[in-house]
Amino acid sequence: MELLLLTDQGGTGVPLDVIAGMKNDMATFLRQQGDLDGALNLCTEAAELRTKALGGEAFPSVAAITQNIGNIYFAQGQYSEAVSMYREALQTVIDTQGEETLLGATLMNNT
């Protein structure tokens, strides 16, 4: 996909989608370590980068970040926000991949 070739402004040549994935992974680590604010900040950055890299379109990889944001809200006890994020992620998967995907089934279990 041509859009994935957008690179960061720092000149490293690393595709934005790759940077977004690394930030999402780091956010998962921070969430597991209890740094929920740091995790939420990284997820927000990851979502922005991935959306930019994908031209603003919805893709399952964006849904994975949205699900991670839901996990952070859940860990913070913000259950209505968590459910909102899980539903958004689920809808993205359904819209892009159909209801039969494994990620869709996983997200369905979280809502």
C-alpha positions as CSV (number, residue, x, y, z in Angstrom):
1,M,0.0,0.0,0.0
2,E,1.5,3.3,-1.1
3,L,0.2,5.3,1.8
4,L,2.2,3.2,4.2
5,L,5.4,4.6,2.7
6,L,4.9,8.0,4.4
7,T,7.8,8.4,6.8
8,D,8.4,10.4,9.9
9,Q,9.6,14.0,9.8
10,G,12.7,13.1,11.8
11,G,14.3,11.7,8.6
12,T,14.8,8.2,9.9
13,G,12.9,6.8,6.9
14,V,10.8,4.6,9.1
15,P,7.2,4.3,7.8
16,L,4.6,6.0,9.9
17,D,2.6,2.8,10.2
18,V,5.6,1.1,11.7
19,I,6.2,3.9,14.2
20,A,2.5,3.7,15.1
21,G,2.8,0.0,15.7
22,M,5.8,0.5,18.0
23,K,4.0,3.2,20.0
24,N,1.0,0.9,20.4
25,D,3.2,-1.9,21.6
26,M,5.0,0.4,24.1
27,A,1.5,1.6,25.3
28,T,0.6,-2.0,26.0
29,F,3.8,-2.5,28.0
30,L,3.1,0.8,29.9
31,R,-0.5,-0.3,30.6
32,Q,0.8,-3.6,32.0
33,Q,3.2,-1.8,34.2
34,G,0.5,0.5,35.5
35,D,1.4,3.7,33.7
36,L,-2.0,4.3,32.3
37,D,-1.6,8.0,31.5
38,G,1.6,7.3,29.6
39,A,-0.1,4.4,27.8
40,L,-3.1,6.5,26.8
41,N,-0.8,9.2,25.5
42,L,1.2,6.8,23.4
43,C,-2.0,5.1,22.0
44,T,-3.4,8.5,21.1
45,E,-0.1,9.3,19.2
46,A,-0.2,5.8,17.6
47,A,-3.8,6.3,16.4
48,E,-3.0,9.7,14.9
49,L,0.1,8.4,13.1
50,R,-1.6,5.2,11.8
51,T,-4.6,7.2,10.6
52,K,-2.3,9.7,8.8
53,A,-0.3,6.8,7.3
54,L,-3.5,5.2,6.0
55,G,-4.9,8.4,4.5
56,G,-7.6,8.8,7.2
57,E,-9.3,5.6,6.3
58,A,-10.5,2.9,8.7
59,F,-8.4,-0.3,8.8
60,P,-8.2,-3.2,11.2
61,S,-4.8,-1.9,12.4
62,V,-6.5,1.3,13.5
63,A,-9.1,-0.9,15.3
64,A,-6.3,-2.6,17.2
65,I,-5.1,0.7,18.6
66,T,-8.7,1.7,19.4
67,Q,-9.1,-1.6,21.3
68,N,-5.9,-0.9,23.2
69,I,-7.3,2.5,24.2
70,G,-10.4,0.7,25.4
71,N,-8.2,-1.6,27.5
72,I,-6.6,1.4,29.1
73,Y,-9.9,3.0,29.9
74,F,-11.1,-0.3,31.4
75,A,-7.9,-0.4,33.6
76,Q,-8.7,3.1,34.7
77,G,-12.2,2.1,35.7
78,Q,-13.7,4.3,33.0
79,Y,-16.0,1.5,31.8
80,S,-18.4,3.5,29.6
81,E,-15.4,5.0,27.7
82,A,-13.9,1.5,27.4
83,V,-17.1,0.1,25.9
84,S,-17.3,3.0,23.5
85,M,-13.8,2.3,22.3
86,Y,-14.5,-1.5,22.0
87,R,-17.6,-0.8,20.0
88,E,-15.8,1.7,17.7
89,A,-13.0,-0.9,17.1
90,L,-15.6,-3.6,16.4
91,Q,-17.5,-1.5,13.9
92,T,-14.2,-0.7,12.1
93,V,-13.4,-4.4,11.8
94,I,-16.9,-5.2,10.6
95,D,-16.9,-2.4,8.1
96,T,-13.5,-3.4,6.7
97,Q,-13.3,-7.1,7.2
98,G,-16.8,-8.4,7.8
99,E,-18.2,-10.0,10.9
100,E,-16.4,-13.3,10.5
101,T,-12.9,-12.2,11.4
102,L,-11.0,-13.3,14.4
103,L,-10.3,-9.8,15.6
104,G,-14.0,-9.0,15.2
105,A,-14.9,-12.0,17.4
106,T,-12.3,-11.0,20.0
107,L,-13.7,-7.5,20.1
108,M,-17.2,-8.8,20.4
109,N,-16.2,-10.6,23.6
110,N,-15.1,-7.3,25.1
111,T,-18.3,-5.4,24.5
